[in-house]
Amino acid sequence: MQRSLFGEMRELESRLEEQERRLTRLERHLRALDLCGAPCPRCANGEMLQDDDRLHCPACGYAHSL
């Protein structure tokens, strides 16, 4: 019985860790999308544009992965 409970606990921990990783990726993605259309954080001259899986500034070349 203890082994069974230990196995269940490890499985739940694994699932929780995966959910935490997914949440972290989602939070990073949402923060990056907040930058879309905003002034570039590096040069403040260009507007951040979305290009597939990244944001970039056409003025200075700064890029941020989503």
PDB file of N, CA, C, O and CB in Angstrom:
ATOM      1  N   MET A   1       0.826  -1.193   0.000  1.00  0.00           N
ATOM      2  CA  MET A   1       0.000   0.000   0.000  1.00  0.00           C
ATOM      3  C   MET A   1       0.874   1.263   0.000  1.00  0.00           C
ATOM      4  O   MET A   1       0.593   2.225  -0.715  1.00  0.00           O
ATOM      5  CB  MET A   1      -0.942  -0.005   1.216  1.00  0.00           C
ATOM      6  N   GLN A   2       1.936   1.241   0.812  1.00  0.00           N
ATOM      7  CA  GLN A   2       2.810   2.409   0.850  1.00  0.00           C
ATOM      8  C   GLN A   2       3.451   2.654  -0.501  1.00  0.00           C
ATOM      9  O   GLN A   2       3.577   3.799  -0.933  1.00  0.00           O
ATOM     10  CB  GLN A   2       3.884   2.238   1.914  1.00  0.00           C
ATOM     11  N   ARG A   3       3.855   1.591  -1.167  1.00  0.00           N
ATOM     12  CA  ARG A   3       4.470   1.744  -2.488  1.00  0.00           C
ATOM     13  C   ARG A   3       3.487   2.344  -3.474  1.00  0.00           C
ATOM     14  O   ARG A   3       3.844   3.186  -4.297  1.00  0.00           O
ATOM     15  CB  ARG A   3       4.976   0.395  -3.008  1.00  0.00           C
ATOM     16  N   SER A   4       2.246   1.899  -3.378  1.00  0.00           N
ATOM     17  CA  SER A   4       1.214   2.419  -4.263  1.00  0.00           C
ATOM     18  C   SER A   4       1.011   3.924  -4.023  1.00  0.00           C
ATOM     19  O   SER A   4       0.914   4.699  -4.974  1.00  0.00           O
ATOM     20  CB  SER A   4      -0.111   1.653  -4.053  1.00  0.00           C
ATOM     21  N   LEU A   5       0.949   4.321  -2.767  1.00  0.00           N
ATOM     22  CA  LEU A   5       0.778   5.729  -2.438  1.00  0.00           C
ATOM     23  C   LEU A   5       1.998   6.540  -2.861  1.00  0.00           C
ATOM     24  O   LEU A   5       1.864   7.666  -3.340  1.00  0.00           O
ATOM     25  CB  LEU A   5       0.525   5.898  -0.941  1.00  0.00           C
ATOM     26  N   PHE A   6       3.180   5.969  -2.684  1.00  0.00           N
ATOM     27  CA  PHE A   6       4.399   6.648  -3.087  1.00  0.00           C
ATOM     28  C   PHE A   6       4.406   6.845  -4.603  1.00  0.00           C
ATOM     29  O   PHE A   6       4.780   7.913  -5.086  1.00  0.00           O
ATOM     30  CB  PHE A   6       5.641   5.851  -2.633  1.00  0.00           C
ATOM     31  N   GLY A   7       4.000   5.836  -5.342  1.00  0.00           N
ATOM     32  CA  GLY A   7       3.927   5.940  -6.799  1.00  0.00           C
ATOM     33  C   GLY A   7       2.934   7.002  -7.238  1.00  0.00           C
ATOM     34  O   GLY A   7       3.203   7.774  -8.158  1.00  0.00           O
ATOM     35  N   GLU A   8       1.783   7.037  -6.574  1.00  0.00           N
ATOM     36  CA  GLU A   8       0.779   8.056  -6.888  1.00  0.00           C
ATOM     37  C   GLU A   8       1.312   9.457  -6.596  1.00  0.00           C
ATOM     38  O   GLU A   8       1.098  10.391  -7.368  1.00  0.00           O
ATOM     39  CB  GLU A   8      -0.510   7.805  -6.089  1.00  0.00           C
ATOM     40  N   MET A   9       2.006   9.584  -5.476  1.00  0.00           N
ATOM     41  CA  MET A   9       2.552  10.871  -5.100  1.00  0.00           C
ATOM     42  C   MET A   9       3.579  11.343  -6.130  1.00  0.00           C
ATOM     43  O   MET A   9       3.574  12.513  -6.512  1.00  0.00           O
ATOM     44  CB  MET A   9       3.182  10.794  -3.709  1.00  0.00           C
ATOM     45  N   ARG A  10       4.438  10.466  -6.572  1.00  0.00           N
ATOM     46  CA  ARG A  10       5.438  10.824  -7.580  1.00  0.00           C
ATOM     47  C   ARG A  10       4.764  11.217  -8.897  1.00  0.00           C
ATOM     48  O   ARG A  10       5.196  12.156  -9.566  1.00  0.00           O
ATOM     49  CB  ARG A  10       6.413   9.651  -7.811  1.00  0.00           C
ATOM     50  N   GLU A  11       3.717  10.500  -9.257  1.00  0.00           N
ATOM     51  CA  GLU A  11       2.989  10.834 -10.486  1.00  0.00           C
ATOM     52  C   GLU A  11       2.345  12.217 -10.376  1.00  0.00           C
ATOM     53  O   GLU A  11       2.401  13.006 -11.319  1.00  0.00           O
ATOM     54  CB  GLU A  11       1.912   9.769 -10.782  1.00  0.00           C
ATOM     55  N   LEU A  12       1.741  12.508  -9.235  1.00  0.00           N
ATOM     56  CA  LEU A  12       1.126  13.818  -9.032  1.00  0.00           C
ATOM     57  C   LEU A  12       2.175  14.928  -9.036  1.00  0.00           C
ATOM     58  O   LEU A  12       1.939  16.005  -9.586  1.00  0.00           O
ATOM     59  CB  LEU A  12       0.345  13.838  -7.718  1.00  0.00           C
ATOM     60  N   GLU A  13       3.324  14.670  -8.428  1.00  0.00           N
ATOM     61  CA  GLU A  13       4.401  15.660  -8.444  1.00  0.00           C
ATOM     62  C   GLU A  13       4.873  15.928  -9.868  1.00  0.00           C
ATOM     63  O   GLU A  13       5.136  17.072 -10.237  1.00  0.00           O
ATOM     64  CB  GLU A  13       5.579  15.188  -7.578  1.00  0.00           C
ATOM     65  N   SER A  14       4.976  14.889 -10.651  1.00  0.00           N
ATOM     66  CA  SER A  14       5.404  15.024 -12.037  1.00  0.00           C
ATOM     67  C   SER A  14       4.398  15.847 -12.833  1.00  0.00           C
ATOM     68  O   SER A  14       4.784  16.722 -13.609  1.00  0.00           O
ATOM     69  CB  SER A  14       5.589  13.645 -12.680  1.00  0.00           C
ATOM     70  N   ARG A  15       3.131  15.574 -12.645  1.00  0.00           N
ATOM     71  CA  ARG A  15       2.085  16.321 -13.346  1.00  0.00           C
ATOM     72  C   ARG A  15       2.068  17.780 -12.905  1.00  0.00           C
ATOM     73  O   ARG A  15       1.866  18.676 -13.724  1.00  0.00           O
ATOM     74  CB  ARG A  15       0.714  15.681 -13.100  1.00  0.00           C
ATOM     75  N   LEU A  16       2.280  18.018 -11.615  1.00  0.00           N
ATOM     76  CA  LEU A  16       2.329  19.388 -11.102  1.00  0.00           C
ATOM     77  C   LEU A  16       3.516  20.143 -11.691  1.00  0.00           C
ATOM     78  O   LEU A  16       3.375  21.303 -12.078  1.00  0.00           O
ATOM     79  CB  LEU A  16       2.411  19.386  -9.565  1.00  0.00           C
ATOM     80  N   GLU A  17       4.665  19.513 -11.764  1.00  0.00           N
ATOM     81  CA  GLU A  17       5.840  20.152 -12.345  1.00  0.00           C
ATOM     82  C   GLU A  17       5.605  20.506 -13.813  1.00  0.00           C
ATOM     83  O   GLU A  17       6.006  21.578 -14.266  1.00  0.00           O
ATOM     84  CB  GLU A  17       7.062  19.237 -12.211  1.00  0.00           C
ATOM     85  N   GLU A  18       4.960  19.615 -14.549  1.00  0.00           N
ATOM     86  CA  GLU A  18       4.656  19.891 -15.955  1.00  0.00           C
ATOM     87  C   GLU A  18       3.690  21.073 -16.072  1.00  0.00           C
ATOM     88  O   GLU A  18       3.861  21.929 -16.940  1.00  0.00           O
ATOM     89  CB  GLU A  18       4.057  18.638 -16.637  1.00  0.00           C
ATOM     90  N   GLN A  19       2.691  21.121 -15.213  1.00  0.00           N
ATOM     91  CA  GLN A  19       1.743  22.238 -15.232  1.00  0.00           C
ATOM     92  C   GLN A  19       2.452  23.547 -14.894  1.00  0.00           C
ATOM     93  O   GLN A  19       2.153  24.584 -15.486  1.00  0.00           O
ATOM     94  CB  GLN A  19       0.588  21.985 -14.240  1.00  0.00           C
ATOM     95  N   GLU A  20       3.384  23.507 -13.952  1.00  0.00           N
ATOM     96  CA  GLU A  20       4.139  24.706 -13.604  1.00  0.00           C
ATOM     97  C   GLU A  20       4.984  25.184 -14.786  1.00  0.00           C
ATOM     98  O   GLU A  20       5.081  26.386 -15.033  1.00  0.00           O
ATOM     99  CB  GLU A  20       5.034  24.438 -12.388  1.00  0.00           C
ATOM    100  N   ARG A  21       5.595  24.249 -15.515  1.00  0.00           N
ATOM    101  CA  ARG A  21       6.380  24.619 -16.702  1.00  0.00           C
ATOM    102  C   ARG A  21       5.492  25.248 -17.763  1.00  0.00           C
ATOM    103  O   ARG A  21       5.866  26.246 -18.379  1.00  0.00           O
ATOM    104  CB  ARG A  21       7.100  23.388 -17.282  1.00  0.00           C
ATOM    105  N   ARG A  22       4.317  24.669 -17.978  1.00  0.00           N
ATOM    106  CA  ARG A  22       3.390  25.217 -18.967  1.00  0.00           C
ATOM    107  C   ARG A  22       2.922  26.612 -18.570  1.00  0.00           C
ATOM    108  O   ARG A  22       2.818  27.501 -19.415  1.00  0.00           O
ATOM    109  CB  ARG A  22       2.186  24.291 -19.139  1.00  0.00           C
ATOM    110  N   LEU A  23       2.640  26.801 -17.284  1.00  0.00           N
ATOM    111  CA  LEU A  23       2.208  28.102 -16.797  1.00  0.00           C
ATOM    112  C   LEU A  23       3.319  29.135 -16.968  1.00  0.00           C
ATOM    113  O   LEU A  23       3.048  30.273 -17.351  1.00  0.00           O
ATOM    114  CB  LEU A  23       1.784  28.010 -15.327  1.00  0.00           C
ATOM    115  N   THR A  24       4.545  28.761 -16.693  1.00  0.00           N
ATOM    116  CA  THR A  24       5.678  29.672 -16.863  1.00  0.00           C
ATOM    117  C   THR A  24       5.822  30.078 -18.321  1.00  0.00           C
ATOM    118  O   THR A  24       6.038  31.253 -18.618  1.00  0.00           O
ATOM    119  CB  THR A  24       6.978  29.021 -16.363  1.00  0.00           C
ATOM    120  N   ARG A  25       5.703  29.110 -19.244  1.00  0.00           N
ATOM    121  CA  ARG A  25       5.778  29.435 -20.683  1.00  0.00           C
ATOM    122  C   ARG A  25       4.655  30.373 -21.082  1.00  0.00           C
ATOM    123  O   ARG A  25       4.876  31.317 -21.840  1.00  0.00           O
ATOM    124  CB  ARG A  25       5.717  28.153 -21.537  1.00  0.00           C
ATOM    125  N   LEU A  26       3.459  30.127 -20.584  1.00  0.00           N
ATOM    126  CA  LEU A  26       2.312  30.980 -20.895  1.00  0.00           C
ATOM    127  C   LEU A  26       2.520  32.392 -20.356  1.00  0.00           C
ATOM    128  O   LEU A  26       2.219  33.365 -21.046  1.00  0.00           O
ATOM    129  CB  LEU A  26       1.024  30.379 -20.316  1.00  0.00           C
ATOM    130  N   GLU A  27       3.028  32.514 -19.137  1.00  0.00           N
ATOM    131  CA  GLU A  27       3.287  33.834 -18.561  1.00  0.00           C
ATOM    132  C   GLU A  27       4.319  34.593 -19.390  1.00  0.00           C
ATOM    133  O   GLU A  27       4.153  35.787 -19.641  1.00  0.00           O
ATOM    134  CB  GLU A  27       3.768  33.702 -17.107  1.00  0.00           C
ATOM    135  N   ARG A  28       5.392  33.907 -19.821  1.00  0.00           N
ATOM    136  CA  ARG A  28       6.407  34.555 -20.658  1.00  0.00           C
ATOM    137  C   ARG A  28       5.805  35.010 -21.978  1.00  0.00           C
ATOM    138  O   ARG A  28       6.096  36.106 -22.456  1.00  0.00           O
ATOM    139  CB  ARG A  28       7.587  33.602 -20.916  1.00  0.00           C
ATOM    140  N   HIS A  29       4.972  34.172 -22.561  1.00  0.00           N
ATOM    141  CA  HIS A  29       4.327  34.499 -23.834  1.00  0.00           C
ATOM    142  C   HIS A  29       3.433  35.734 -23.679  1.00  0.00           C
ATOM    143  O   HIS A  29       3.461  36.631 -24.521  1.00  0.00           O
ATOM    144  CB  HIS A  29       3.498  33.294 -24.346  1.00  0.00           C
ATOM    145  N   LEU A  30       2.651  35.778 -22.613  1.00  0.00           N
ATOM    146  CA  LEU A  30       1.759  36.924 -22.398  1.00  0.00           C
ATOM    147  C   LEU A  30       2.544  38.200 -22.135  1.00  0.00           C
ATOM    148  O   LEU A  30       2.160  39.266 -22.615  1.00  0.00           O
ATOM    149  CB  LEU A  30       0.811  36.649 -21.231  1.00  0.00           C
ATOM    150  N   ARG A  31       3.639  38.115 -21.379  1.00  0.00           N
ATOM    151  CA  ARG A  31       4.471  39.299 -21.154  1.00  0.00           C
ATOM    152  C   ARG A  31       5.062  39.800 -22.470  1.00  0.00           C
ATOM    153  O   ARG A  31       5.126  41.005 -22.715  1.00  0.00           O
ATOM    154  CB  ARG A  31       5.599  38.985 -20.149  1.00  0.00           C
ATOM    155  N   ALA A  32       5.491  38.866 -23.307  1.00  0.00           N
ATOM    156  CA  ALA A  32       6.066  39.254 -24.599  1.00  0.00           C
ATOM    157  C   ALA A  32       5.011  39.898 -25.485  1.00  0.00           C
ATOM    158  O   ALA A  32       5.297  40.875 -26.177  1.00  0.00           O
ATOM    159  CB  ALA A  32       6.678  38.035 -25.308  1.00  0.00           C
ATOM    160  N   LEU A  33       3.812  39.370 -25.472  1.00  0.00           N
ATOM    161  CA  LEU A  33       2.757  39.955 -26.299  1.00  0.00           C
ATOM    162  C   LEU A  33       2.368  41.344 -25.823  1.00  0.00           C
ATOM    163  O   LEU A  33       1.893  42.158 -26.615  1.00  0.00           O
ATOM    164  CB  LEU A  33       1.536  39.057 -26.304  1.00  0.00           C
ATOM    165  N   ASP A  34       2.561  41.626 -24.541  1.00  0.00           N
ATOM    166  CA  ASP A  34       2.326  42.983 -24.040  1.00  0.00           C
ATOM    167  C   ASP A  34       3.258  43.978 -24.715  1.00  0.00           C
ATOM    168  O   ASP A  34       2.926  45.156 -24.847  1.00  0.00           O
ATOM    169  CB  ASP A  34       2.513  43.036 -22.517  1.00  0.00           C
ATOM    170  N   LEU A  35       4.419  43.504 -25.140  1.00  0.00           N
ATOM    171  CA  LEU A  35       5.389  44.370 -25.812  1.00  0.00           C
ATOM    172  C   LEU A  35       5.006  44.663 -27.263  1.00  0.00           C
ATOM    173  O   LEU A  35       5.484  45.641 -27.837  1.00  0.00           O
ATOM    174  CB  LEU A  35       6.763  43.735 -25.769  1.00  0.00           C
ATOM    175  N   CYS A  36       4.154  43.834 -27.862  1.00  0.00           N
ATOM    176  CA  CYS A  36       3.798  43.997 -29.265  1.00  0.00           C
ATOM    177  C   CYS A  36       3.128  45.356 -29.464  1.00  0.00           C
ATOM    178  O   CYS A  36       2.118  45.664 -28.832  1.00  0.00           O
ATOM    179  CB  CYS A  36       2.867  42.848 -29.736  1.00  0.00           C
ATOM    180  N   GLY A  37       3.709  46.159 -30.353  1.00  0.00           N
ATOM    181  CA  GLY A  37       3.187  47.488 -30.621  1.00  0.00           C
ATOM    182  C   GLY A  37       3.732  48.548 -29.680  1.00  0.00           C
ATOM    183  O   GLY A  37       3.510  49.741 -29.890  1.00  0.00           O
ATOM    184  N   ALA A  38       4.441  48.124 -28.646  1.00  0.00           N
ATOM    185  CA  ALA A  38       5.015  49.062 -27.685  1.00  0.00           C
ATOM    186  C   ALA A  38       6.387  49.523 -28.178  1.00  0.00           C
ATOM    187  O   ALA A  38       6.974  48.893 -29.057  1.00  0.00           O
ATOM    188  CB  ALA A  38       5.128  48.412 -26.276  1.00  0.00           C
ATOM    189  N   PRO A  39       6.891  50.607 -27.622  1.00  0.00           N
ATOM    190  CA  PRO A  39       8.241  51.031 -27.999  1.00  0.00           C
ATOM    191  C   PRO A  39       9.271  49.963 -27.612  1.00  0.00           C
ATOM    192  O   PRO A  39       9.093  49.240 -26.632  1.00  0.00           O
ATOM    193  CB  PRO A  39       8.590  52.379 -27.328  1.00  0.00           C
ATOM    194  N   CYS A  40      10.313  49.881 -28.370  1.00  0.00           N
ATOM    195  CA  CYS A  40      11.381  48.919 -28.118  1.00  0.00           C
ATOM    196  C   CYS A  40      12.014  49.198 -26.752  1.00  0.00           C
ATOM    197  O   CYS A  40      12.341  50.347 -26.455  1.00  0.00           O
ATOM    198  CB  CYS A  40      12.453  48.978 -29.241  1.00  0.00           C
ATOM    199  N   PRO A  41      12.194  48.171 -25.919  1.00  0.00           N
ATOM    200  CA  PRO A  41      12.813  48.393 -24.611  1.00  0.00           C
ATOM    201  C   PRO A  41      14.303  48.740 -24.707  1.00  0.00           C
ATOM    202  O   PRO A  41      14.876  49.263 -23.752  1.00  0.00           O
ATOM    203  CB  PRO A  41      12.636  47.160 -23.748  1.00  0.00           C
ATOM    204  N   ARG A  42      14.930  48.455 -25.848  1.00  0.00           N
ATOM    205  CA  ARG A  42      16.351  48.766 -26.000  1.00  0.00           C
ATOM    206  C   ARG A  42      16.568  50.185 -26.540  1.00  0.00           C
ATOM    207  O   ARG A  42      17.290  50.974 -25.930  1.00  0.00           O
ATOM    208  CB  ARG A  42      17.013  47.749 -26.932  1.00  0.00           C
ATOM    209  N   CYS A  43      15.952  50.509 -27.669  1.00  0.00           N
ATOM    210  CA  CYS A  43      16.247  51.807 -28.302  1.00  0.00           C
ATOM    211  C   CYS A  43      15.127  52.833 -28.128  1.00  0.00           C
ATOM    212  O   CYS A  43      15.371  54.028 -28.291  1.00  0.00           O
ATOM    213  CB  CYS A  43      16.510  51.606 -29.777  1.00  0.00           C
ATOM    214  N   ALA A  44      13.924  52.407 -27.807  1.00  0.00           N
ATOM    215  CA  ALA A  44      12.747  53.268 -27.623  1.00  0.00           C
ATOM    216  C   ALA A  44      12.364  54.018 -28.901  1.00  0.00           C
ATOM    217  O   ALA A  44      11.496  54.890 -28.871  1.00  0.00           O
ATOM    218  CB  ALA A  44      13.008  54.269 -26.505  1.00  0.00           C
ATOM    219  N   ASN A  45      13.001  53.687 -30.010  1.00  0.00           N
ATOM    220  CA  ASN A  45      12.672  54.351 -31.281  1.00  0.00           C
ATOM    221  C   ASN A  45      11.740  53.513 -32.135  1.00  0.00           C
ATOM    222  O   ASN A  45      10.844  54.045 -32.791  1.00  0.00           O
ATOM    223  CB  ASN A  45      13.940  54.654 -32.063  1.00  0.00           C
ATOM    224  N   GLY A  46      11.946  52.209 -32.128  1.00  0.00           N
ATOM    225  CA  GLY A  46      11.143  51.330 -32.970  1.00  0.00           C
ATOM    226  C   GLY A  46       9.950  50.772 -32.226  1.00  0.00           C
ATOM    227  O   GLY A  46       9.889  50.813 -30.997  1.00  0.00           O
ATOM    228  N   GLU A  47       9.014  50.255 -32.977  1.00  0.00           N
ATOM    229  CA  GLU A  47       7.836  49.610 -32.414  1.00  0.00           C
ATOM    230  C   GLU A  47       8.033  48.107 -32.524  1.00  0.00           C
ATOM    231  O   GLU A  47       8.416  47.608 -33.582  1.00  0.00           O
ATOM    232  CB  GLU A  47       6.526  50.067 -33.141  1.00  0.00           C
ATOM    233  N   MET A  48       7.777  47.385 -31.451  1.00  0.00           N
ATOM    234  CA  MET A  48       7.961  45.938 -31.448  1.00  0.00           C
ATOM    235  C   MET A  48       6.920  45.284 -32.353  1.00  0.00           C
ATOM    236  O   MET A  48       5.722  45.525 -32.212  1.00  0.00           O
ATOM    237  CB  MET A  48       7.862  45.376 -30.009  1.00  0.00           C
ATOM    238  N   LEU A  49       7.386  44.461 -33.274  1.00  0.00           N
ATOM    239  CA  LEU A  49       6.527  43.766 -34.223  1.00  0.00           C
ATOM    240  C   LEU A  49       6.620  42.268 -33.991  1.00  0.00           C
ATOM    241  O   LEU A  49       7.685  41.751 -33.655  1.00  0.00           O
ATOM    242  CB  LEU A  49       6.910  44.116 -35.676  1.00  0.00           C
ATOM    243  N   GLN A  50       5.495  41.568 -34.173  1.00  0.00           N
ATOM    244  CA  GLN A  50       5.495  40.123 -34.013  1.00  0.00           C
ATOM    245  C   GLN A  50       5.845  39.466 -35.332  1.00  0.00           C
ATOM    246  O   GLN A  50       5.331  39.839 -36.387  1.00  0.00           O
ATOM    247  CB  GLN A  50       4.134  39.625 -33.503  1.00  0.00           C
ATOM    248  N   ASP A  51       6.728  38.484 -35.258  1.00  0.00           N
ATOM    249  CA  ASP A  51       7.161  37.733 -36.435  1.00  0.00           C
ATOM    250  C   ASP A  51       7.268  36.276 -36.039  1.00  0.00           C
ATOM    251  O   ASP A  51       8.260  35.871 -35.434  1.00  0.00           O
ATOM    252  CB  ASP A  51       8.521  38.266 -36.996  1.00  0.00           C
ATOM    253  N   ASP A  52       6.274  35.492 -36.368  1.00  0.00           N
ATOM    254  CA  ASP A  52       6.201  34.072 -36.017  1.00  0.00           C
ATOM    255  C   ASP A  52       6.360  33.871 -34.516  1.00  0.00           C
ATOM    256  O   ASP A  52       5.438  34.160 -33.753  1.00  0.00           O
ATOM    257  CB  ASP A  52       7.274  33.277 -36.769  1.00  0.00           C
ATOM    258  N   ASP A  53       7.518  33.379 -34.083  1.00  0.00           N
ATOM    259  CA  ASP A  53       7.684  33.031 -32.668  1.00  0.00           C
ATOM    260  C   ASP A  53       8.559  34.033 -31.917  1.00  0.00           C
ATOM    261  O   ASP A  53       9.170  33.686 -30.906  1.00  0.00           O
ATOM    262  CB  ASP A  53       8.282  31.643 -32.545  1.00  0.00           C
ATOM    263  N   ARG A  54       8.623  35.263 -32.402  1.00  0.00           N
ATOM    264  CA  ARG A  54       9.424  36.271 -31.700  1.00  0.00           C
ATOM    265  C   ARG A  54       8.880  37.663 -31.967  1.00  0.00           C
ATOM    266  O   ARG A  54       8.115  37.882 -32.907  1.00  0.00           O
ATOM    267  CB  ARG A  54      10.899  36.188 -32.127  1.00  0.00           C
ATOM    268  N   LEU A  55       9.286  38.591 -31.130  1.00  0.00           N
ATOM    269  CA  LEU A  55       9.019  40.009 -31.339  1.00  0.00           C
ATOM    270  C   LEU A  55      10.342  40.640 -31.714  1.00  0.00           C
ATOM    271  O   LEU A  55      11.390  40.245 -31.205  1.00  0.00           O
ATOM    272  CB  LEU A  55       8.385  40.694 -30.063  1.00  0.00           C
ATOM    273  N   HIS A  56      10.299  41.615 -32.601  1.00  0.00           N
ATOM    274  CA  HIS A  56      11.553  42.264 -32.976  1.00  0.00           C
ATOM    275  C   HIS A  56      11.334  43.750 -33.242  1.00  0.00           C
ATOM    276  O   HIS A  56      10.227  44.201 -33.538  1.00  0.00           O
ATOM    277  CB  HIS A  56      12.161  41.587 -34.214  1.00  0.00           C
ATOM    278  N   CYS A  57      12.424  44.483 -33.126  1.00  0.00           N
ATOM    279  CA  CYS A  57      12.419  45.919 -33.386  1.00  0.00           C
ATOM    280  C   CYS A  57      13.122  46.151 -34.719  1.00  0.00           C
ATOM    281  O   CYS A  57      14.301  45.825 -34.855  1.00  0.00           O
ATOM    282  CB  CYS A  57      13.116  46.719 -32.224  1.00  0.00           C
ATOM    283  N   PRO A  58      12.422  46.705 -35.698  1.00  0.00           N
ATOM    284  CA  PRO A  58      13.062  46.954 -36.989  1.00  0.00           C
ATOM    285  C   PRO A  58      14.113  48.067 -36.932  1.00  0.00           C
ATOM    286  O   PRO A  58      14.980  48.138 -37.804  1.00  0.00           O
ATOM    287  CB  PRO A  58      12.011  47.305 -38.015  1.00  0.00           C
ATOM    288  N   ALA A  59      14.047  48.923 -35.929  1.00  0.00           N
ATOM    289  CA  ALA A  59      14.993  50.037 -35.835  1.00  0.00           C
ATOM    290  C   ALA A  59      16.378  49.596 -35.375  1.00  0.00           C
ATOM    291  O   ALA A  59      17.386  50.023 -35.938  1.00  0.00           O
ATOM    292  CB  ALA A  59      14.458  51.087 -34.888  1.00  0.00           C
ATOM    293  N   CYS A  60      16.432  48.731 -34.339  1.00  0.00           N
ATOM    294  CA  CYS A  60      17.739  48.367 -33.797  1.00  0.00           C
ATOM    295  C   CYS A  60      18.038  46.876 -33.889  1.00  0.00           C
ATOM    296  O   CYS A  60      19.163  46.458 -33.613  1.00  0.00           O
ATOM    297  CB  CYS A  60      17.830  48.801 -32.368  1.00  0.00           C
ATOM    298  N   GLY A  61      17.055  46.069 -34.271  1.00  0.00           N
ATOM    299  CA  GLY A  61      17.287  44.638 -34.415  1.00  0.00           C
ATOM    300  C   GLY A  61      17.074  43.823 -33.167  1.00  0.00           C
ATOM    301  O   GLY A  61      17.256  42.606 -33.191  1.00  0.00           O
ATOM    302  N   TYR A  62      16.690  44.464 -32.062  1.00  0.00           N
ATOM    303  CA  TYR A  62      16.430  43.741 -30.820  1.00  0.00           C
ATOM    304  C   TYR A  62      15.337  42.703 -31.077  1.00  0.00           C
ATOM    305  O   TYR A  62      14.356  42.997 -31.760  1.00  0.00           O
ATOM    306  CB  TYR A  62      16.013  44.721 -29.672  1.00  0.00           C
ATOM    307  N   ALA A  63      15.496  41.504 -30.541  1.00  0.00           N
ATOM    308  CA  ALA A  63      14.486  40.446 -30.720  1.00  0.00           C
ATOM    309  C   ALA A  63      14.229  39.774 -29.382  1.00  0.00           C
ATOM    310  O   ALA A  63      15.123  39.654 -28.544  1.00  0.00           O
ATOM    311  CB  ALA A  63      14.946  39.393 -31.781  1.00  0.00           C
ATOM    312  N   HIS A  64      12.999  39.345 -29.203  1.00  0.00           N
ATOM    313  CA  HIS A  64      12.569  38.653 -27.986  1.00  0.00           C
ATOM    314  C   HIS A  64      11.762  37.440 -28.393  1.00  0.00           C
ATOM    315  O   HIS A  64      10.749  37.581 -29.078  1.00  0.00           O
ATOM    316  CB  HIS A  64      11.738  39.591 -27.054  1.00  0.00           C
ATOM    317  N   SER A  65      12.179  36.263 -27.993  1.00  0.00           N
ATOM    318  CA  SER A  65      11.463  35.029 -28.331  1.00  0.00           C
ATOM    319  C   SER A  65      10.170  34.928 -27.527  1.00  0.00           C
ATOM    320  O   SER A  65      10.110  35.331 -26.366  1.00  0.00           O
ATOM    321  CB  SER A  65      12.353  33.793 -28.069  1.00  0.00           C
ATOM    322  N   LEU A  66       9.147  34.387 -28.161  1.00  0.00           N
ATOM    323  CA  LEU A  66       7.884  34.164 -27.468  1.00  0.00           C
ATOM    324  C   LEU A  66       7.893  32.820 -26.778  1.00  0.00           C
ATOM    325  O   LEU A  66       6.909  32.450 -26.137  1.00  0.00           O
ATOM    326  CB  LEU A  66       6.710  34.251 -28.437  1.00  0.00           C
TER     327      LEU A  66
END
